Amino acid sequence: MFNIILEQVPSSKIGLMMGVGNLITGIAPAIGPTFGGLVANRWGWRWIFVLLLSLLLFSLLAGLWGIQ
């Protein structure tokens, strides 16, 4: 992720985007288990994989479209 930021982002916005990248990697360990627990309590543990698979496919398509 940081390599893509350094290659694709204009030099005037590299600091901002590096901060966003660090924010994502810093908050993910707190949000992941919370999200998984909420989904498992609401719909069952199998839905965690269904929702994550759809998120991963969307991320793949967005990356293929947006990253040169």
C-alpha positions in Angstrom: 0.0 0.0 0.0 2.7 2.5 0.9 4.7 1.7 -2.3 1.6 2.5 -4.3 1.1 5.7 -2.4 4.7 6.7 -3.0 4.4 5.9 -6.7 0.9 7.2 -7.6 0.3 10.2 -5.3 1.6 13.7 -6.2 4.5 14.8 -3.9 2.4 17.6 -2.3 -0.1 15.0 -0.9 2.2 12.1 0.1 2.2 13.0 3.8 -1.6 13.1 3.9 -2.0 9.8 2.1 0.7 8.1 4.3 -1.3 9.3 7.3 -4.5 7.8 5.9 -2.6 4.5 5.2 -1.4 4.4 8.8 -4.8 5.2 10.1 -6.3 2.3 8.2 -3.7 -0.2 9.5 -4.0 1.2 13.0 -7.7 1.1 13.3 -8.3 -2.2 11.5 -7.3 -4.5 14.5 -9.9 -2.7 16.6 -12.7 -2.7 14.1 -12.3 -6.2 12.7 -13.1 -8.2 15.8 -16.0 -5.8 16.7 -17.5 -6.1 13.2 -17.0 -9.9 13.3 -18.7 -10.2 16.7 -21.7 -8.0 15.7 -22.2 -10.1 12.5 -21.8 -13.4 14.3 -24.3 -12.4 17.0 -26.8 -11.0 14.5 -26.7 -13.5 11.6 -24.3 -16.3 12.5 -20.6 -16.9 12.0 -20.9 -18.0 8.3 -22.0 -14.5 7.3 -18.7 -13.1 8.3 -17.2 -14.9 5.3 -20.0 -13.9 3.0 -19.6 -10.2 3.8 -15.8 -10.3 3.7 -15.8 -12.1 0.3 -18.1 -9.4 -1.2 -15.8 -6.7 0.3 -12.7 -8.3 -1.1 -14.3 -8.6 -4.6 -15.3 -5.0 -4.5 -11.7 -4.0 -3.3 -10.2 -6.1 -6.1 -12.4 -4.4 -8.8 -11.7 -0.9 -7.3 -8.0 -1.7 -7.3 -7.9 -3.0 -10.9 -9.8 0.1 -12.0 -7.9 2.7 -9.9 -4.3 1.5 -9.7 -2.4 1.9 -12.9 
